[in-house]
Amino acid sequence: MNEATRAAGTATASLPRVHNFIGGQFVEGGGTTFENRFPASDAVVSLVSEASADDVDRAVTAARKALSGPWGRMSVPDRVALLRRLVDGITARFDEFLAAEIRDTGKPASLASHIDIPRGAANFAVFADQITTIGTETFEMPTPDGAGALNYALRMPRGVIGVVCPWNLPLLLMTWKVAPALACGNAVVVKPSEETPSTATLLGEVMNEVGIPEGVYNVVHGFGPGSAGEFLTTHPGVDAITFTGETVTGEAIMAAASKGVRPVSLELGGKNPALVFDDADLEKTIEGLGRSCFANTGQVCLGTERVYVQRGIFDRVAEALAEKARGYAFGDPFAQTTTMGPTISAEHQRKVLSYYEKAKAEGATVLAGGGAPTVEGYEKGYWVEPTVWTGLPETSPVVTDEIFGPCAHLTPFDTEEEGIALANNSPYGLATSIWTQDLSRAHRAAKQVEAGITWVNCWFLRDLRTAFGGSKASGIGREGGVHSLEFYTELRNVCVKL
Ligand code: NAD
C-alpha cells in the first residue's frame, strides 16, 4: 500500500475520477480519494474513490441479489453468448483499454497491445469454450435388493467470489479470474490493485453495454489492510476468494478465508530459476532468457531472477545476457520504439534500487545496469536499469528474495544434479525454464524441478487450458482450463435409488 497516494491535493480537483462499480452503477465511495499516478512521469492522471466497508457490503449484497435474478436462472448457452459479447466489447474499445493500462502501469504500448489487452479479452473466449464442454461424473452402484442406484454430480456455482488482484498485468490477471467465475454462473466483487484501478472500472462500462445483468460484476477500490481488500476478504457474504499477489498477502487472505471455511485460490510470488545447460542453442536461449528476466520491467510473477549456467558456457551466457540488458530503450510508454517501461511506483522503484545497492555492497560483479537511468522528458519516472550480476553467494538476499525488477543473478554449476539442486533451493516454486537440446535431460530435469510451471526452450508460452499455479510458497490450487472451473464451482452428488 502506498500511503503517500492516499491524500489528493486540491490542485488535482479537475482530474478524471475513477469510481466504484456496484450493482451496475458507478458510485462515489465513502472512503478517501487517492491519487493515481503515471509511473513514467509521476504525474497524477486520475483520482480514485476508495470504497468504505459499507460500499463493500453493498457490492457483496448486489452480487448476492444477482444470483437470484436473471443471471442465476440463465442457461449456459445464454451465459456463453454474453461472455463472447464481452470479448467483442473489449476489442471494440481496445484503444481505451490500452491507454488506461499504459497510464496506470507505464508499460510500453508495444507490450500491452500484444499481451495485456488481447489476453485480457481472450480469457472470456477461453472460458466460454471450457464451460460448454465440461461434464460431471456418474456412478452406477449395486444395492442389496438388486435394483441399483445411480449417482450423478451437479456442477453448481459457488456464489459470490471475491477477486483480489495485483498491478503487474491488471486486466489480464483480473479477467483470468472473472471470466471463469462468470462462465460458471457466479457473481464477483473485484478489488483491483490501488496502483491500477482503471481497466477494471472500464470493464464495468463494457459489462453494462453488452447486457451483463446488474450486480454480476462489481468493482471496489482501495488498499489492503484497513481498506477495501480487507473489507472484501473478511466479508461473511463472500463464498470463495481468489487472489494473485505477494505470498505474505496470500497468508493474510488465507487466514481471513478460514473464518467461515471458505475456499481460496492463491497465485503468489516466486524467485524463479532458469537452468542453462552447455548444449543449449545459445542464440534462442538468450532471446528467451532475456525476455524472462526483463519483460514488463521484470514485474512478471513468472519472470526469472536466478540463472544457473553450466560452467563451460557461463562467461558467454553472462556477457550475452548483459548485452541484452543494455539493449532496451527507455522513453514514452506510448511510443512504439520504447521497449522498457518504469517500475509501478516510487515505492517499488526504491525497493528494487535497494537490492541494486545491496548487490554492490555485497561485492557482486555488475555486468549491466545497477542503477536508475535518467530518461529525457520523463526525469521523474520510476525507472530502473535492467541489471545482471554474478559473484554473490546463494544466501544473499539478492539471490533469495523476490525483487520483482528487471534483474538476474547468474551462478555457475557443473553437473545436472547440482543445477537442479540449486534451482530447488528456494521456498518458492512458481516457474522454471530449462534450456538444453538434450531431450532426455529436459524431461529428467522437468520432473525434478519444484515448480508449478516448467518451460523447456521457451518462456511464457501459455496454452490457457493447462494447469496454472505455484508449488511451495508460490500458491495453492490450480487455475486454467477445467482447473479454473473446478475452483469456481462445487460438485454436489445426487444418489437416486432405482
Ligand atoms: P500485493 O500482495 O501487495 O497486492 C495484491 C492485492 O492485494 C492488491 O489489490 C492489494 O490491495 C491487496 N491486498 C494487500 N494486502 C491485503 C490484505 N491484507 N487483505 C486483502 N487484500 C490485500 O501484490 P502486488 O504488489 O500487487 O503484486 C506483486 C506480487 O504479485 C508479486 O509477489 C508477484 O510475484 C505476485 N504475482 C503472482 C502471480 C501468480 O500467478 N502467481 C501473478 C502476478 C503477480
Boltz pocket constraint, residues with backbone or C-beta under 6 A from the ligand:
constraints:
  - pocket:
      binder: B
      contacts: [[A, 1], [A, 164], [A, 165], [A, 166], [A, 167], [A, 168], [A, 173], [A, 191], [A, 192], [A, 193], [A, 194], [A, 222], [A, 223], [A, 224], [A, 225], [A, 228], [A, 229], [A, 230], [A, 233], [A, 244], [A, 245], [A, 246], [A, 247], [A, 249], [A, 250], [A, 252], [A, 253], [A, 266], [A, 267], [A, 268], [A, 269], [A, 270], [A, 300], [A, 301], [A, 302], [A, 402], [A, 404], [A, 430], [A, 470], [A, 474], [A, 475]]
      max_distance: 6.0
